[in-house]
Amino acid sequence: MICNADSIPNGSCLRADVCIIGAGPAGIALALDLSERGFSVLLLESGFMEENPTTQRLYEGDVADKKLHSPPDKYRQRRFGGSTAIWGGRCMPFDPLDFEARSYVQHSGWPISYDDLLPYYPRANDLAEAGRFSYRAEDALGADTLPLIRGFESERVLTNGLERFSCPTHFGNRYARQLQLTPYVNVLLGANCTGIRLQPNKMAVRTVDVQTLTGTRFSATCRITVLAVGGLETARLLLASNDVAPEGIGNSHDVVGRYYMCHIAGNVGRLTIKGPTENVKHGYELSPEGIYCRRRLAVAPAEQQRLGLSNAVARLHFPRITDPVHRSGVLSGLFLARRLISYEYGKRLNDGNSSTTSADYARHVLNVATDPVDTTAFLMHWLSHRSLADRKYPSVILRNRTNRFSLEMHGEQIPQCNSRVKLSDKIDTLGMPKLHIDWRYSNSDIESIRGTLNVLSQEFAASGVARFEYDDENLEEDLTRFGAYGGHHIGTARMGNNERFSVVNAECQVHTVNNLFISGSAVFPTSSQANPTLTIIALSLRLGHTLAKKLGTPQQASVIDREFA
Ligand SMILES: Cc1cc2nc3c(=O)[nH]c(=O)nc-3n(C[C@H](O)[C@H](O)[C@H](O)COP(=O)(O)OP(=O)(O)OC[C@H]3O[C@@H](n4cnc5c(N)ncnc54)[C@H](O)[C@@H]3O)c2cc1C
């Protein structure tokens, strides 16, 4: 059942086996899993089916440095389905190495291994509608598939890694009917959790406070409570729930909100590949089951370990859009239309602090005017394969006419305790303290990507088929021009065995609170090269398994049906 929280009488106390707070992919995957096991679930979601500006404003907060981090009400969606309402759908698992303690990545090491998560990845792939759990080109595309760059062979650089693309699946729209029909789940929309109340001994959740924007207040008392509110709100709710534990829940060692990570990302350098354009697998390929896939370059794990490099990938990319010397009508058209594109996708079409001159504008207009064939072909393709398609063409890819590319880097960020989110002294309309975000990167993050680029450059040169150069002096600017990679909010309630340095244990349970669990990227101790959502979903499904064992048999039929429907 899905209903509006305003239909719940003021002052009620709702009961279920599990209360999940937040209906993004983490919360929805867990609710589906638990309901299939017969447990009753109360799924409290702040947002509605459609975007609601007043609800979205509950995400507002401050950032320490606007150049480094977007405002927190951007790059997130407070609505049913969470940020999958606008995500790009890029899916790939973490690498086995990501889970290991690496001496050269401070604070690295998960208390679980890749093998612990592996059983849950295929179902996560299914829920994301990303096809088979198969992320190597030869397995996913067939043994006879051509290499990324013909003639380029290296033991130090892998080119057979794939990313697969979800539709992109909007988890709210896709799973609403299933959640509506299952008798085990009650979804309440417009239900804002404003606090988690602990027992006086601080060892268990007593109740969860809920408010709607129209003033209805009620609570939920469930056997288990799970926070699935995203990487930033998790820290906010834990810190703001400070009536019994003044420092906030799970925060006796001042770890909640610290070690905040995103990804280090930017377009770098010039890659020139010899030979005909057919030698390069640039852009998207369709797997046999019809999923868009894309190749990527990565330094092999053994080489990362030998050189002390954190994990990163590179994709072949077109030249910088803002610079009209590319002479592409499509890119110039995108640049000129950037104000019409949503904040999240338009941001990277602005060139940070550097200003575009009127001569640049004129050259962009000229590019469009003198490139009508490509521009029209692009618009037709975009209309049929993106705007009107159910499974959308993932992004703009230009026809490769010159074998010249830049590299789009996406790298792990080394965790550091001073990169953090905390509560500000401002409050939102529900009386909750807003967030203050102080995201930081370190010199080691930049140097590690420099090391990766140097390996790529050496291996291209050694192969004789390609040349890669980059602007060594301006690398930091290239990688931080747009600040933290938006949308990936990681590490604010990290997982670990030692409660002095972590917030949840290997089962995602808040160390000292035996019925409070966290689902989402807040628990990732390190960020990997991978986009987070597939791993968020896999961890949620693993949590479903954990909770089923802990709960034993379902006990609590959901009270909403009985008393209020
Ligand atoms: C533009 C963009 C592109 C992206 N592209 C990709 C991509 O290609 N690949 C990838 O892996 N990831 C991508 N991401 C990231 C991805 O969207 C997130 O990783 C994912 O949505 C996180 O899922 P979640 O369920 O943990 O949190 P969310 O999706 O943030 O969901 C949290 C839910 O909790 C609700 N909530 C919050 N606070 C409360 C409260 N107090 N009470 C009740 N409910 C509350 C919210 O309304 C929301 O529905 C992208 C993100 C953006 C913004």
The ligand as a MOL file (V3000), in Angstrom:
LIG
                    3D

  0  0  0     0  0            999 V3000
M  V30 BEGIN CTAB
M  V30 COUNTS 53 58 0 0 0
M  V30 BEGIN ATOM
M  V30 1 C 22.6420 13.6730 -11.5790 0
M  V30 2 C 23.0290 12.3890 -10.9090 0
M  V30 3 C 23.5600 11.3510 -11.6680 0
M  V30 4 C 23.9190 10.1590 -11.0520 0
M  V30 5 N 24.3900 9.1420 -11.8230 0
M  V30 6 C 24.7510 7.9820 -11.2510 0
M  V30 7 C 25.2230 6.9120 -12.0420 0
M  V30 8 O 25.2900 6.9990 -13.2680 0
M  V30 9 N 25.5870 5.7650 -11.4090 0
M  V30 10 C 25.5200 5.6220 -10.0530 0
M  V30 11 O 25.8990 4.5730 -9.5450 0
M  V30 12 N 25.0460 6.6210 -9.2920 0
M  V30 13 C 24.6660 7.7880 -9.8520 0
M  V30 14 N 24.1740 8.7970 -9.0770 0
M  V30 15 C 24.0750 8.5760 -7.6250 0
M  V30 16 C 22.7900 7.8410 -7.2520 0
M  V30 17 O 21.6790 8.5890 -7.6110 0
M  V30 18 C 22.8170 7.5840 -5.7550 0
M  V30 19 O 23.9600 6.7820 -5.4690 0
M  V30 20 C 21.6030 6.8270 -5.2560 0
M  V30 21 O 20.4150 7.4720 -5.5900 0
M  V30 22 C 21.6900 6.7020 -3.7360 0
M  V30 23 O 20.6470 5.9000 -3.3100 0
M  V30 24 P 20.0950 5.9630 -1.8140 0
M  V30 25 O 18.8380 5.1700 -1.7860 0
M  V30 26 O 21.1790 5.6120 -0.8870 0
M  V30 27 O 19.7900 7.5160 -1.5500 0
M  V30 28 P 18.7980 8.5030 -2.2900 0
M  V30 29 O 18.6220 8.1500 -3.7110 0
M  V30 30 O 19.3090 9.8600 -1.9660 0
M  V30 31 O 17.4210 8.2730 -1.5570 0
M  V30 32 C 17.2170 8.6920 -0.2280 0
M  V30 33 C 15.7270 8.8200 0.0100 0
M  V30 34 O 15.5120 9.1960 1.3700 0
M  V30 35 C 14.5100 10.1950 1.4370 0
M  V30 36 N 14.7660 10.9610 2.6570 0
M  V30 37 C 15.8020 11.7870 2.9250 0
M  V30 38 N 15.6980 12.2730 4.1640 0
M  V30 39 C 14.5680 11.7580 4.6910 0
M  V30 40 C 13.9250 11.8870 5.9590 0
M  V30 41 N 14.4280 12.6550 6.9460 0
M  V30 42 N 12.7520 11.2160 6.1730 0
M  V30 43 C 12.2200 10.4300 5.2010 0
M  V30 44 N 12.8030 10.2680 3.9890 0
M  V30 45 C 13.9720 10.9260 3.7460 0
M  V30 46 C 14.7010 10.9950 0.1700 0
M  V30 47 O 13.5340 11.6890 -0.1950 0
M  V30 48 C 15.0830 9.9150 -0.8520 0
M  V30 49 O 13.9580 9.3710 -1.4860 0
M  V30 50 C 23.7760 9.9970 -9.6490 0
M  V30 51 C 23.2390 11.0420 -8.8860 0
M  V30 52 C 22.8590 12.2220 -9.5010 0
M  V30 53 C 22.2630 13.3120 -8.6640 0
M  V30 END ATOM
M  V30 BEGIN BOND
M  V30 1 1 1 2
M  V30 2 1 2 3
M  V30 3 2 2 52
M  V30 4 2 3 4
M  V30 5 1 4 5
M  V30 6 1 4 50
M  V30 7 2 5 6
M  V30 8 1 6 7
M  V30 9 1 6 13
M  V30 10 2 7 8
M  V30 11 1 7 9
M  V30 12 1 9 10
M  V30 13 2 10 11
M  V30 14 1 10 12
M  V30 15 2 12 13
M  V30 16 1 13 14
M  V30 17 1 14 15
M  V30 18 1 14 50
M  V30 19 1 15 16
M  V30 20 1 16 17
M  V30 21 1 16 18
M  V30 22 1 18 19
M  V30 23 1 18 20
M  V30 24 1 20 21
M  V30 25 1 20 22
M  V30 26 1 22 23
M  V30 27 1 23 24
M  V30 28 2 24 25
M  V30 29 1 24 26
M  V30 30 1 24 27
M  V30 31 1 27 28
M  V30 32 2 28 29
M  V30 33 1 28 30
M  V30 34 1 28 31
M  V30 35 1 31 32
M  V30 36 1 32 33
M  V30 37 1 33 34
M  V30 38 1 33 48
M  V30 39 1 34 35
M  V30 40 1 35 36
M  V30 41 1 35 46
M  V30 42 1 36 37
M  V30 43 1 36 45
M  V30 44 2 37 38
M  V30 45 1 38 39
M  V30 46 1 39 40
M  V30 47 2 39 45
M  V30 48 1 40 41
M  V30 49 2 40 42
M  V30 50 1 42 43
M  V30 51 2 43 44
M  V30 52 1 44 45
M  V30 53 1 46 47
M  V30 54 1 46 48
M  V30 55 1 48 49
M  V30 56 2 50 51
M  V30 57 1 51 52
M  V30 58 1 52 53
M  V30 END BOND
M  V30 END CTAB
M  END
